[in-house]
Amino acid sequence: MAIYGAETTTDEILEGLDLNGRHFMITGASSGLGEESARALSNAGATVTMLARNQDKLDAAVERIKTNVPMAGIQTGIVDLADLSSIRSYAEGFLQKETTIDVLINNAGIMACPFMQTKDGYEMQFGTNHIGHFLLTNLLMPAILKGQSPRIINLSSAGHTHSDVNLEDPNYEKTEYNAWESYGRSKSANIHFTRELVRRYESELQSFAVHPGVIITELGRHLTPELMEEMVERVKARSTSSSEAKETGGLPFKSMEAGAATQVWAATTSDLEENNGAYLGDCQVGVEGGNPSENGYLPYIYNEETAKELWALSEQLVQQEFLSN
Ligand SMILES: NC(=O)c1ccc[n+]([C@@H]2O[C@H](COP(=O)([O-])OP(=O)(O)OC[C@H]3O[C@@H](n4cnc5c(N)ncnc54)[C@H](OP(=O)(O)O)[C@@H]3O)[C@@H](O)[C@H]2O)c1
């Protein structure tokens, strides 16, 4: 097993790998970690379907990749994860045209926004980060199950430490909204979803949840000085292993190439066969109780009952049941 770490880059992960003939689909690929993953995977020969909600931003991202990788095999699609009808219509169109997806990287995300709702009335962070990906993944499952060693990678975050999911009031109808708590709930949901996918489809696919590290991207667009201060306090409080992290609020920033490396590793490595369903950080398997700024996670994210209940709640919210076949 190769030894990787916080500074390993996407190109280092893919060195020597030939991804010709493999099809990767990435949500939220119009910027940040999704775009960098698309660049690196297409540079290694993969066909990449880049999904985003904004056509102009997506076109600009494709343009940047083609400048860097002229032969890149890129396909695109428009899907708004905050709108169930947009997801349904994209998935239906995709399945009519194409048969297989080898790896789906559920990368799109929104962080710490003010209280907002999706088109269908769900709280925006839970609705986009979890519910949108829950529906998209399940609708695309026929194509994923036909993939070669299929995988589903869900972008989570050390932010899962802000809160576990709230199955009683997922859309803040009764409780007072807190932007970081809501992000935490949605990023915990990404991990429970990963675990339940593996429980249901264990012999048929692999799935991993990824904390990419801290990378300056457009994800921070909703941050105010107050929210930054609250985050630093939360990070200081949760830091377990590094005294520097405790003092500074521990935000060891990564480059884009190092930030996207863990999801690219999860999507391509053969080193994780024994770890199906794992939470990953810094290109390593997660460690319960370790430093969340690295690859540490809190035990509640591996609770099997919560994962089953979240799946049932998600089915209720999208008004569709998905059976393991
Ligand atoms: N950057 C970090 O430090 C960090 C740390 C931990 C976890 N993560 C996770 O990493 C993932 C990627 O984030 P990033 O840092 O690369 O941020 P980013 O540059 O803001 O990328 C997020 C992508 O998601 C898209 N998106 C947002 N809402 C959407 C919707 N309703 N429908 C479809 N697409 C939507 C955005 O498109 P628009 O631009 O059109 O909104 C954008 O393409 C996220 O899941 C995030 O939670 C990031």
The ligand as an ORCA input file, in Angstrom:
! r2SCAN-3c Opt
* xyz 0 1
  N     -12.995     23.592      0.575
  C     -12.913     23.025      1.765
  O     -12.116     23.444      2.621
  C     -13.781     21.852      2.121
  C     -13.620     21.268      3.393
  C     -14.423     20.198      3.744
  C     -15.337     19.693      2.841
  N     -15.475     20.291      1.610
  C     -16.495     19.744      0.697
  O     -15.940     19.644     -0.610
  C     -16.974     19.761     -1.592
  C     -16.518     20.670     -2.717
  O     -16.417     21.976     -2.212
  P     -15.414     23.090     -2.773
  O     -14.575     23.507     -1.629
  O     -14.779     22.655     -4.027
  O     -16.452     24.293     -3.020
  P     -16.913     25.082     -4.339
  O     -15.747     25.534     -5.110
  O     -17.895     26.085     -3.845
  O     -17.649     23.952     -5.157
  C     -18.939     23.509     -4.830
  C     -19.656     23.155     -6.087
  O     -20.981     22.734     -5.742
  C     -21.887     23.385     -6.593
  N     -23.236     23.509     -6.045
  C     -23.653     24.182     -4.962
  N     -24.981     24.101     -4.843
  C     -25.422     23.357     -5.877
  C     -26.689     22.929     -6.333
  N     -27.825     23.284     -5.704
  N     -26.770     22.166     -7.449
  C     -25.669     21.814     -8.118
  N     -24.436     22.202     -7.767
  C     -24.314     22.958     -6.653
  C     -21.270     24.750     -6.841
  O     -21.860     25.387     -7.969
  P     -22.201     26.982     -7.927
  O     -20.905     27.684     -7.947
  O     -23.052     27.202     -9.136
  O     -22.941     27.228     -6.633
  C     -19.817     24.323     -7.067
  O     -19.635     23.845     -8.375
  C     -18.215     20.218     -0.833
  O     -19.099     19.120     -0.671
  C     -17.681     20.659      0.520
  O     -18.628     20.498      1.564
  C     -14.714     21.339      1.228
*
